[in-house]
Amino acid sequence: MDRKIFRISLTAALAGFLFGFDTVVISGANLPIKALWNTSPWFHGTFIMSMALWGTVIGALFGGIPCDRFGRKKTLFWIGVLYFISALGSSFAADPYMFSFFRFIGGLGV
């Protein structure tokens, strides 16, 4: 197998893994997060739980722009930075709005 095709396939597989991992992790924390901030079902589902998905949609729509402008390697580096910021910010979020914001940032990274 060509090494370039293998690397591209591995990168795509890891992106899918990260997306699935994020979905599993947040679904396990669903009820404790809802109880922590005492949110309505609508707000909890629309903002807290699905914000990473909204970030993924925006990232998919506009993700090619930084790749074309800065190159694949630099873009992948900044995706890693977005994940780091998302993980750190989500863990220290004091309210549901900040938590949703950092989940959105993580979704952009996907």
Stockholm file with secondary structure:
# STOCKHOLM 1.0

chainA/1-110         MDRKIFRISLTAALAGFLFGFDTVVISGANLPIKALWNTSPWFHGTFIMSMALWGTVIGALFGGIPCDRFGRKKTLFWIGVLYFISALGSSFAADPYMFSFFRFIGGLGV
#=GR chainA/1-110 SS CCHHHHHHHHHHHHHHHHHHHHHHHHHHTHHHHHHHHTCCHHHIIIIIITHHHHHHHHHHHHTHHHHHHHCHHHHHHHHHHHHHHHHHHHHHCCSHHHHHHHHHHHHHHC
#=GC SS_cons         CCHHHHHHHHHHHHHHHHHHHHHHHHHHTHHHHHHHHTCCHHHIIIIIITHHHHHHHHHHHHTHHHHHHHCHHHHHHHHHHHHHHHHHHHHHCCSHHHHHHHHHHHHHHC
//
